[in-house]
Amino acid sequence: MAHGGSGTAVGAIRLTNVAKEHVLASGERLRVLEDISFELADRSFTSILGPSGCGKSTILNLIAGLDSRSSGQISIDGARIGFVFQQPRLLNWRTVVDNVILPLEQQNFGREAMRALAAKYLRLVGPAGYEPYYPLQLSGGMQQRVAIARALAIDPDILLMDEPFSGLDEITSRKLRQELLRIWQETRKTILFVTHSISESVFLSQQILIVSAKPARIFKRITIDLPYPREYGDLRLFEIETQLTKDFLEMGNSASDV
């Protein structure tokens, strides 16, 4: 993973002709990503939107350094990346505060400094007062808030989020989307958010990258030029969702013609 030079704003991300393939047990090569290129500005909020299983999470894993690309270049300015997974992945034997300080324990922080940072980010995401609780004592929505606090605790330049609200009910998801936008506006992190929900991507994002089925390619880039805060039921958002639905149908028809 390369890091950009001093001329690039901290938090900017650039992928150039990135491809990824897996070698199966049979020896067959499975192409997952093909010629993925995009550039994200510092402090931007971008969603990667596509059907389930198309390779969206693979893009995040490559950016985070959790997997290696087969070809192409990835340039990131800013050393710290926070990752929020689809499931909270909390340790059930550790309290809320001890889960949040987990990524800090390998750094040069004293115990009190770590707890102070944990308290700061727990207040930011909402579940203040739950520090002594254990994960199994929390709802799914509260667990995901703790996971977001854990990702923010290292003060990342970039926050990668892999369908973090997909396992929650719609009411809880709506609340957390609004909370996420508040956090983004307060912290001004660069956020790259993976989803297969058209309405979620439209509500959250400044830009949407639509990716095709495997091997995933960038099918279309959409700019959502609407101010924040956004409201559910806004007819302008609905019009964009309608157009995106048509784009997905067009993408499906194009794939079937190949």
Backbone bond lengths (Angstrom), bond angles and torsions (degrees), N, CA, C in turn:
res aa  C-N    CA-C-N  psi(-1)  N-CA   C-N-CA  omega(-1)  CA-C   N-CA-C  phi
1 M - - - 1.453 - - 1.518 109.21 -
2 A 1.320 116.31 122.81 1.456 120.35 -178.98 1.511 109.78 -92.19
3 H 1.315 115.82 153.77 1.451 121.52 176.39 1.515 108.63 -115.19
4 G 1.343 114.38 139.79 1.450 119.55 -177.06 1.510 111.95 -68.81
5 G 1.309 116.09 166.24 1.450 121.67 -178.97 1.515 111.16 -83.72
6 S 1.340 115.16 -174.67 1.450 121.06 -175.46 1.510 112.39 -68.77
7 G 1.348 117.74 -14.64 1.450 119.85 179.41 1.513 113.36 -80.27
8 T 1.320 118.03 -7.42 1.448 121.60 -178.62 1.517 109.74 -101.07
9 A 1.331 117.04 136.90 1.464 120.44 179.77 1.520 109.69 -65.28
10 V 1.335 115.31 143.85 1.460 119.91 178.13 1.528 109.31 -61.81
11 G 1.335 116.27 130.31 1.459 120.35 -179.35 1.516 113.76 100.58
12 A 1.332 117.71 -6.69 1.462 120.13 177.86 1.532 109.91 -74.57
13 I 1.337 115.46 148.77 1.465 121.96 -178.84 1.532 108.03 -131.45
14 R 1.340 116.40 136.61 1.464 119.66 176.95 1.517 109.57 -138.21
15 L 1.337 116.61 124.72 1.462 122.48 172.68 1.519 107.63 -113.80
16 T 1.342 116.05 134.19 1.459 121.22 -178.60 1.523 109.57 -129.23
17 N 1.323 116.12 111.95 1.474 122.72 175.20 1.529 112.39 51.94
18 V 1.327 115.83 44.90 1.464 120.46 -177.43 1.529 110.15 -81.28
19 A 1.319 115.55 133.35 1.462 121.79 176.20 1.522 108.71 -131.35
20 K 1.330 114.83 153.35 1.457 120.89 178.12 1.516 108.88 -143.90
21 E 1.333 115.62 132.19 1.452 119.53 174.24 1.517 109.73 -136.94
22 H 1.335 114.99 149.76 1.458 122.16 177.04 1.525 108.39 -108.57
23 V 1.327 115.57 144.55 1.456 120.78 173.02 1.525 107.54 -98.84
24 L 1.328 117.09 117.49 1.453 122.18 -177.87 1.519 110.93 -79.40
25 A 1.336 115.21 166.47 1.471 120.19 -179.67 1.521 111.64 -57.85
26 S 1.334 116.77 -29.93 1.464 121.19 179.92 1.521 112.80 -75.06
27 G 1.362 115.32 -9.46 1.457 119.49 -175.85 1.518 112.43 95.28
28 E 1.321 116.71 -10.40 1.469 121.07 178.48 1.519 109.89 -69.50
29 R 1.323 116.00 144.54 1.462 121.38 177.57 1.527 110.10 -99.06
30 L 1.335 115.00 125.90 1.460 120.95 179.37 1.521 108.60 -106.01
31 R 1.324 116.35 114.79 1.466 121.52 179.38 1.519 108.68 -82.43
32 V 1.332 116.92 119.21 1.466 121.94 -177.71 1.516 111.16 -98.19
33 L 1.343 116.49 -45.54 1.466 122.29 179.46 1.514 108.80 -123.18
34 E 1.327 115.67 144.16 1.470 120.78 -178.26 1.522 109.47 -137.08
35 D 1.331 116.82 114.28 1.465 121.92 170.65 1.536 112.03 55.48
36 I 1.332 116.83 52.13 1.463 121.41 179.21 1.526 108.75 -85.75
37 S 1.326 115.93 118.07 1.462 121.40 178.70 1.526 109.36 -135.04
38 F 1.327 116.10 127.71 1.465 121.14 171.98 1.518 108.80 -163.99
39 E 1.323 115.27 161.77 1.457 121.89 177.72 1.516 108.98 -132.85
40 L 1.334 116.61 130.49 1.460 122.50 -179.21 1.518 109.68 -115.60
41 A 1.314 115.93 132.68 1.459 120.63 -179.13 1.524 111.00 -76.85
42 D 1.318 115.09 154.74 1.450 121.93 173.08 1.526 109.92 -55.22
43 R 1.336 116.83 136.76 1.462 125.36 175.13 1.524 113.19 71.34
44 S 1.305 117.86 11.90 1.468 121.01 -179.66 1.531 111.04 -85.27
45 F 1.325 115.22 162.09 1.477 121.97 174.88 1.523 107.25 -121.40
46 T 1.325 115.41 112.34 1.467 122.24 -176.48 1.514 109.68 -125.51
47 S 1.327 116.60 138.41 1.463 121.29 173.20 1.516 110.28 -109.27
48 I 1.330 115.38 142.46 1.462 122.19 168.30 1.510 106.34 -101.17
49 L 1.312 116.83 117.19 1.457 123.30 -173.39 1.517 109.62 -115.84
50 G 1.322 116.35 130.54 1.457 119.51 178.38 1.508 110.63 -174.93
51 P 1.333 117.08 169.55 1.468 120.87 -179.22 1.517 111.74 -65.33
52 S 1.328 116.10 157.48 1.459 121.23 179.18 1.533 110.39 -59.04
53 G 1.337 116.11 136.81 1.454 121.01 176.20 1.514 115.46 79.80
54 C 1.355 116.94 13.22 1.466 118.19 -175.34 1.527 113.03 -87.13
55 G 1.328 118.35 -10.31 1.461 120.01 -179.77 1.511 114.13 113.08
56 K 1.331 117.65 10.27 1.469 120.47 -179.28 1.526 111.39 -61.16
57 S 1.330 116.38 -46.09 1.469 120.23 -178.69 1.523 111.10 -64.78
58 T 1.322 116.89 -31.45 1.465 120.42 178.23 1.514 110.80 -61.17
59 I 1.326 117.28 -37.49 1.465 120.70 178.28 1.524 110.01 -61.06
60 L 1.340 117.02 -45.21 1.464 120.03 178.14 1.524 111.14 -62.47
61 N 1.330 116.27 -43.26 1.464 120.00 -178.61 1.529 111.77 -61.58
62 L 1.322 116.41 -37.22 1.467 119.83 178.22 1.526 110.76 -67.42
63 I 1.328 116.60 -43.07 1.465 120.30 179.70 1.528 110.44 -63.12
64 A 1.340 116.19 -39.77 1.463 121.34 -177.93 1.524 112.66 -76.84
65 G 1.319 117.08 -10.77 1.460 120.00 -177.26 1.510 113.42 80.50
66 L 1.333 117.56 15.79 1.460 121.61 178.12 1.529 111.57 -82.76
67 D 1.325 116.71 -12.36 1.458 122.60 178.24 1.522 107.08 -146.28
68 S 1.307 117.20 164.00 1.463 120.99 -178.45 1.521 110.05 -111.02
69 R 1.322 116.05 141.34 1.460 121.57 179.38 1.524 109.52 -78.13
70 S 1.319 116.26 156.34 1.458 120.75 176.02 1.518 111.82 -85.41
71 S 1.338 115.83 -31.97 1.463 120.83 176.49 1.523 108.11 -161.78
72 G 1.338 115.38 170.73 1.455 120.36 -179.12 1.515 112.26 93.11
73 Q 1.323 115.30 -179.07 1.459 121.58 -176.28 1.533 110.96 -127.44
74 I 1.335 115.84 142.79 1.461 123.09 173.42 1.514 107.42 -125.29
75 S 1.323 116.40 121.14 1.458 121.87 -179.66 1.521 108.82 -119.35
76 I 1.327 116.05 126.70 1.460 121.90 -177.81 1.513 108.16 -131.21
77 D 1.321 117.31 129.65 1.444 120.19 175.10 1.527 107.93 -103.36
78 G 1.317 116.67 116.83 1.458 121.99 -175.92 1.510 109.16 121.35
79 A 1.308 116.60 125.87 1.459 119.95 -171.25 1.522 113.54 -81.35
80 R 1.317 117.80 -20.62 1.466 119.87 -170.34 1.522 111.24 -104.44
81 I 1.319 115.00 126.17 1.459 121.99 177.56 1.521 108.85 -124.16
82 G 1.326 117.27 126.27 1.460 122.74 173.00 1.518 109.07 -99.14
83 F 1.335 116.92 144.82 1.464 121.21 -176.23 1.528 108.73 -130.27
84 V 1.334 116.04 126.15 1.462 122.02 174.00 1.519 107.36 -112.87
85 F 1.331 116.24 118.27 1.455 121.32 -175.21 1.523 111.40 -87.49
86 Q 1.336 114.70 171.03 1.465 120.33 179.54 1.520 111.32 -61.37
87 Q 1.326 117.08 -38.70 1.461 122.66 173.34 1.528 108.46 -104.71
88 P 1.341 117.76 148.20 1.470 119.44 -175.76 1.526 114.53 -59.37
89 R 1.328 117.59 -31.53 1.469 122.20 178.93 1.531 112.07 55.00
90 L 1.323 115.81 43.54 1.460 120.77 175.91 1.519 109.43 -85.56
91 L 1.315 116.15 152.95 1.460 121.41 176.63 1.524 108.92 -87.43
92 N 1.333 116.60 116.38 1.459 120.96 -171.27 1.523 113.38 -66.24
93 W 1.338 117.53 -20.48 1.462 120.35 -178.63 1.528 112.00 -91.46
94 R 1.336 116.71 0.67 1.461 120.40 176.82 1.519 109.53 -112.16
95 T 1.319 116.60 143.87 1.453 120.59 178.13 1.526 109.88 -67.59
96 V 1.328 115.26 171.35 1.462 120.79 178.21 1.523 110.60 -54.92
97 V 1.325 117.53 -50.85 1.467 119.95 -177.52 1.524 111.13 -64.27
98 D 1.316 117.34 -36.61 1.463 119.78 179.95 1.524 112.01 -72.23
99 N 1.325 118.26 -25.80 1.461 120.72 172.27 1.521 110.75 -70.11
100 V 1.331 116.38 -40.27 1.462 119.78 -177.00 1.529 111.06 -68.07
101 I 1.325 117.34 -36.08 1.474 119.13 -177.67 1.524 112.92 -82.02
102 L 1.335 117.14 -3.82 1.467 120.16 -176.06 1.526 113.34 -52.11
103 P 1.351 120.05 -48.63 1.476 118.47 -178.72 1.529 113.46 -70.77
104 L 1.337 117.40 -11.49 1.467 120.78 -179.70 1.517 112.30 -88.96
105 E 1.327 116.48 -14.47 1.457 119.63 -172.31 1.528 112.96 -69.35
106 Q 1.332 116.64 -21.16 1.468 119.95 178.09 1.522 112.11 -91.15
107 Q 1.326 116.07 2.56 1.456 120.29 -179.76 1.525 109.92 -108.27
108 N 1.306 115.32 175.07 1.462 120.75 -173.89 1.531 110.99 -85.85
109 F 1.340 115.61 65.43 1.450 121.40 178.56 1.525 109.02 -119.58
110 G 1.336 115.76 141.18 1.454 119.57 170.61 1.514 110.17 -77.90
111 R 1.319 116.15 163.89 1.465 121.00 -177.24 1.525 111.74 -58.48
112 E 1.312 117.45 -45.51 1.458 120.16 -177.96 1.529 111.37 -67.67
113 A 1.330 116.47 -37.28 1.468 119.54 177.98 1.526 110.63 -64.09
114 M 1.339 117.16 -40.18 1.463 120.69 178.38 1.519 111.05 -63.92
115 R 1.311 116.94 -43.19 1.465 120.27 -179.35 1.534 111.04 -67.06
116 A 1.316 116.21 -34.72 1.461 119.50 177.19 1.527 110.86 -65.62
117 L 1.343 116.63 -42.29 1.459 120.03 177.01 1.524 111.29 -64.05
118 A 1.337 116.43 -42.06 1.466 120.34 178.14 1.520 110.61 -59.77
119 A 1.324 116.75 -45.02 1.468 120.61 179.79 1.530 110.67 -61.77
120 K 1.341 116.36 -39.63 1.469 120.68 179.67 1.521 111.27 -59.85
121 Y 1.332 116.86 -47.44 1.462 119.27 -175.20 1.528 111.86 -80.00
122 L 1.308 117.67 -26.17 1.469 119.15 173.04 1.524 110.05 -67.46
123 R 1.320 117.55 -36.44 1.468 119.72 175.11 1.521 110.11 -65.57
124 L 1.326 116.51 -38.08 1.465 120.65 -178.61 1.526 111.67 -64.56
125 V 1.328 117.61 -43.77 1.467 119.83 -176.11 1.528 112.87 -87.21
126 G 1.317 117.69 -13.82 1.469 117.71 172.13 1.509 118.21 122.35
127 P 1.350 121.20 -36.03 1.465 118.07 -171.57 1.526 114.27 -85.27
128 A 1.351 118.23 44.44 1.460 120.44 176.66 1.526 108.90 -64.14
129 G 1.321 115.68 142.28 1.462 120.39 -177.49 1.506 113.17 96.37
130 Y 1.340 116.58 -9.97 1.459 121.21 -179.55 1.527 112.35 -100.15
131 E 1.332 116.60 9.92 1.458 120.50 -175.66 1.537 113.29 -52.98
132 P 1.359 119.61 -42.04 1.470 118.54 -176.77 1.528 114.02 -83.62
133 Y 1.342 117.98 -2.13 1.454 120.92 -178.76 1.529 110.05 -75.48
134 Y 1.333 114.43 160.56 1.460 121.27 172.60 1.526 108.79 -103.67
135 P 1.344 118.08 153.44 1.468 120.57 -175.76 1.523 114.81 -51.38
136 L 1.336 117.72 -41.08 1.470 119.73 -177.58 1.520 112.57 -68.80
137 Q 1.325 117.43 -8.78 1.455 121.47 175.73 1.527 112.30 -91.56
138 L 1.335 116.76 0.73 1.458 122.46 -176.45 1.524 111.27 -111.76
139 S 1.329 115.46 154.83 1.463 120.35 172.33 1.514 109.75 -72.00
140 G 1.340 116.16 167.59 1.466 120.31 178.49 1.515 112.02 -59.89
141 G 1.334 116.86 -40.59 1.458 120.50 179.35 1.516 112.23 -64.67
142 M 1.340 116.29 -40.67 1.457 120.26 178.55 1.525 110.90 -67.29
143 Q 1.331 116.97 -38.20 1.462 119.70 177.28 1.531 110.87 -61.45
144 Q 1.328 116.38 -40.70 1.464 118.64 -179.30 1.520 111.23 -68.92
145 R 1.323 118.13 -32.60 1.464 120.93 174.41 1.532 110.26 -61.64
146 V 1.339 115.64 -42.23 1.463 119.73 178.23 1.526 110.22 -62.62
147 A 1.339 116.57 -40.35 1.466 120.30 178.55 1.527 111.16 -62.74
148 I 1.325 117.26 -37.69 1.470 120.55 177.40 1.520 110.09 -67.45
149 A 1.340 116.94 -41.73 1.467 120.42 176.96 1.522 110.82 -60.33
150 R 1.329 116.93 -40.85 1.468 121.08 178.39 1.534 110.81 -61.38
151 A 1.337 116.82 -42.62 1.464 120.32 179.83 1.528 111.54 -66.40
152 L 1.348 116.89 -34.03 1.457 121.14 -178.60 1.523 112.65 -79.63
153 A 1.335 117.04 -19.25 1.462 120.91 -173.38 1.524 112.99 -59.85
154 I 1.325 117.60 -28.26 1.468 120.26 179.38 1.527 111.14 -85.27
155 D 1.338 116.94 5.02 1.474 122.22 -178.47 1.524 110.56 53.84
156 P 1.338 117.44 60.22 1.470 119.87 -175.19 1.519 111.96 -71.12
157 D 1.318 115.40 153.42 1.461 120.79 170.60 1.525 110.23 -78.34
158 I 1.347 115.16 -31.53 1.466 122.63 -176.36 1.524 108.92 -128.71
159 L 1.326 115.68 135.02 1.459 121.20 176.98 1.530 108.36 -116.60
160 L 1.330 115.82 115.03 1.456 122.17 177.41 1.529 108.56 -97.56
161 M 1.331 117.32 131.93 1.464 121.21 -175.11 1.529 109.32 -132.01
162 D 1.332 115.98 118.12 1.461 121.80 -173.74 1.530 110.42 -105.08
163 E 1.333 115.84 90.48 1.473 122.33 179.70 1.529 111.49 46.98
164 P 1.337 118.94 52.67 1.462 120.59 -171.91 1.520 114.98 -68.17
165 F 1.337 117.72 -18.76 1.462 119.81 -176.33 1.525 113.02 -110.33
166 S 1.323 117.65 5.79 1.464 120.82 -173.04 1.521 113.26 -68.10
167 G 1.339 117.55 -24.40 1.465 119.81 -179.19 1.505 113.85 -91.77
168 L 1.337 117.86 6.51 1.461 122.05 -175.86 1.523 110.95 -106.39
169 D 1.328 115.95 158.84 1.462 119.64 175.54 1.524 109.54 -68.34
170 E 1.338 116.29 161.64 1.458 121.00 -172.13 1.528 112.61 -63.70
171 I 1.325 118.34 -38.70 1.461 120.12 -179.21 1.525 110.44 -63.88
172 T 1.339 116.33 -46.60 1.463 120.09 178.42 1.519 110.62 -63.72
173 S 1.330 117.18 -41.25 1.461 121.07 179.69 1.525 110.98 -60.49
174 R 1.325 116.40 -42.27 1.470 119.84 179.73 1.528 111.14 -61.80
175 K 1.322 115.97 -43.11 1.466 119.85 179.17 1.523 110.65 -62.52
176 L 1.335 116.45 -43.16 1.460 119.80 -177.56 1.531 112.27 -70.83
177 R 1.327 117.27 -32.10 1.470 119.03 175.10 1.527 110.05 -62.69
178 Q 1.333 116.50 -44.00 1.453 119.80 178.01 1.520 111.28 -63.58
179 E 1.334 116.14 -40.15 1.459 120.39 177.86 1.523 110.89 -64.48
180 L 1.327 116.59 -39.94 1.458 120.28 -179.72 1.525 111.02 -62.85
181 L 1.332 116.70 -41.46 1.466 119.12 177.96 1.526 111.27 -64.32
182 R 1.319 116.67 -37.94 1.468 120.21 176.66 1.533 109.83 -62.32
183 I 1.337 116.55 -45.95 1.467 120.83 179.94 1.524 110.38 -62.02
184 W 1.328 116.34 -43.92 1.466 120.50 179.73 1.528 110.93 -60.40
185 Q 1.331 117.17 -43.48 1.456 120.06 -178.91 1.526 111.80 -69.13
186 E 1.338 117.11 -29.01 1.462 120.55 178.67 1.533 111.76 -79.21
187 T 1.329 116.97 -38.18 1.465 120.04 -173.95 1.521 112.82 -98.49
188 R 1.328 117.77 -24.38 1.462 124.16 -179.77 1.517 112.44 56.93
189 K 1.322 115.73 40.52 1.462 120.35 171.47 1.525 109.12 -74.73
190 T 1.326 115.79 157.50 1.459 120.69 167.61 1.522 107.05 -81.58
191 I 1.337 117.21 122.04 1.465 120.99 -177.56 1.529 109.76 -115.49
192 L 1.331 114.85 129.17 1.463 122.05 171.77 1.518 106.74 -118.28
193 F 1.328 116.14 116.34 1.457 123.76 -166.48 1.529 109.57 -119.61
194 V 1.321 117.24 121.56 1.465 121.93 179.36 1.523 109.83 -94.58
195 T 1.332 116.36 135.10 1.456 120.71 179.09 1.532 109.89 -155.95
196 H 1.340 116.46 157.45 1.465 120.05 168.26 1.519 110.34 -111.92
197 S 1.345 116.80 10.81 1.463 122.30 -179.91 1.522 110.09 -99.04
198 I 1.319 116.66 117.87 1.458 121.30 178.98 1.523 110.58 -62.38
199 S 1.332 117.35 -47.11 1.467 120.21 -176.97 1.527 111.18 -64.10
200 E 1.329 117.66 -38.09 1.462 120.81 178.99 1.515 111.11 -63.76
201 S 1.317 116.75 -45.41 1.466 120.44 -178.51 1.528 111.02 -64.06
202 V 1.321 117.15 -39.55 1.469 120.75 -179.41 1.527 110.41 -67.99
203 F 1.324 117.41 -41.51 1.461 121.14 -177.99 1.524 111.61 -65.14
204 L 1.331 117.73 -37.20 1.450 121.72 -171.90 1.522 114.74 -88.99
205 S 1.316 117.82 -35.49 1.469 120.34 -154.78 1.511 114.85 -97.48
206 Q 1.326 113.65 153.84 1.457 121.07 163.80 1.522 110.36 -86.43
207 Q 1.329 116.23 -32.69 1.464 122.68 -179.16 1.520 109.10 -140.46
208 I 1.330 116.11 143.65 1.463 122.26 177.06 1.523 108.33 -123.46
209 L 1.329 115.49 130.57 1.458 121.81 172.97 1.519 107.39 -105.11
210 I 1.314 117.24 113.48 1.469 121.99 178.85 1.516 108.39 -89.81
211 V 1.341 116.06 123.97 1.459 120.33 179.97 1.521 109.89 -111.93
212 S 1.306 115.06 148.50 1.460 122.45 -178.07 1.525 110.64 -84.24
213 A 1.331 115.63 176.18 1.465 121.08 172.85 1.529 108.97 -68.31
214 K 1.349 116.10 167.99 1.470 121.53 -176.81 1.528 112.02 -57.49
215 P 1.334 116.24 141.15 1.459 125.50 -10.28 1.525 110.64 -71.36
216 A 1.335 116.60 129.38 1.460 121.94 -171.86 1.524 111.33 -65.23
217 R 1.312 114.39 134.09 1.463 122.48 172.41 1.525 107.68 -131.36
218 I 1.329 117.19 158.34 1.458 120.60 173.05 1.521 107.91 -75.26
219 F 1.338 115.28 109.86 1.459 120.34 -177.02 1.523 111.15 -82.96
220 K 1.336 115.92 -37.63 1.467 119.36 -176.07 1.523 109.33 -161.16
221 R 1.334 116.57 149.90 1.460 123.12 173.24 1.520 108.61 -115.36
222 I 1.316 116.15 130.44 1.461 121.96 -177.92 1.524 108.90 -121.88
223 T 1.333 117.55 132.02 1.456 122.31 172.99 1.519 109.34 -100.77
224 I 1.343 116.23 128.71 1.472 121.43 177.82 1.521 106.70 -101.03
225 D 1.317 116.16 96.03 1.461 121.29 -173.50 1.527 109.84 -94.40
226 L 1.333 115.36 62.00 1.459 121.74 177.87 1.515 108.73 -125.93
227 P 1.337 117.16 143.26 1.469 119.66 -176.39 1.523 112.54 -73.93
228 Y 1.325 114.78 161.46 1.460 123.23 172.02 1.534 107.39 -104.23
229 P 1.338 118.40 152.90 1.467 127.35 -2.92 1.524 111.20 -72.52
230 R 1.326 115.49 150.99 1.453 121.91 178.17 1.517 109.78 -102.88
231 E 1.307 115.41 152.48 1.457 120.90 -176.53 1.520 110.27 -118.30
232 Y 1.317 115.81 136.70 1.458 119.75 172.44 1.533 108.54 -62.23
233 G 1.320 115.54 139.77 1.461 120.23 -178.48 1.517 113.40 92.51
234 D 1.337 118.22 -3.27 1.457 121.72 177.34 1.531 108.76 -63.89
235 L 1.330 116.63 123.12 1.461 120.62 -176.51 1.528 111.87 -63.55
236 R 1.329 116.94 -28.24 1.473 119.53 179.16 1.524 110.18 -66.97
237 L 1.335 116.55 -38.86 1.461 119.94 176.40 1.524 110.49 -65.62
238 F 1.337 115.89 -40.97 1.472 120.29 179.81 1.524 110.93 -61.65
239 E 1.327 117.36 -39.81 1.465 120.54 179.34 1.530 111.01 -63.55
240 I 1.334 116.48 -38.98 1.463 119.70 178.40 1.526 110.21 -67.87
241 E 1.342 116.80 -41.18 1.467 120.36 177.19 1.522 110.88 -59.32
242 T 1.327 116.67 -41.74 1.462 120.93 -179.93 1.519 111.06 -61.85
243 Q 1.345 116.08 -43.01 1.458 119.82 179.80 1.524 110.66 -67.24
244 L 1.333 117.00 -38.71 1.455 119.86 179.20 1.523 111.55 -65.67
245 T 1.309 116.47 -35.93 1.463 119.98 176.20 1.524 110.22 -60.85
246 K 1.323 116.76 -41.76 1.466 121.18 176.56 1.527 110.50 -63.55
247 D 1.339 116.15 -38.85 1.464 119.94 178.68 1.525 111.01 -62.16
248 F 1.338 116.03 -39.63 1.465 119.62 179.51 1.526 110.99 -66.51
249 L 1.321 116.86 -39.61 1.457 120.13 176.85 1.522 110.56 -63.68
250 E 1.348 115.48 -39.66 1.469 119.92 177.47 1.520 110.46 -64.14
251 M 1.355 116.35 -41.18 1.448 120.22 179.51 1.524 110.87 -63.19
252 G 1.336 116.46 -41.18 1.456 120.53 178.67 1.502 112.36 -64.30
253 N 1.333 116.26 -40.37 1.471 120.50 178.66 1.520 110.91 -66.70
254 S 1.355 116.33 -38.07 1.466 119.84 179.58 1.520 110.31 -64.91
255 A 1.347 115.70 -40.24 1.468 119.59 -179.56 1.525 111.00 -65.92
256 S 1.322 116.60 -37.01 1.468 119.61 -178.07 1.513 111.84 -72.34
257 D 1.361 116.60 -19.38 1.465 120.10 179.06 1.511 113.22 -82.25
258 V 1.356 115.98 -15.93 1.468 119.48 -176.11 1.509 110.64 -71.13
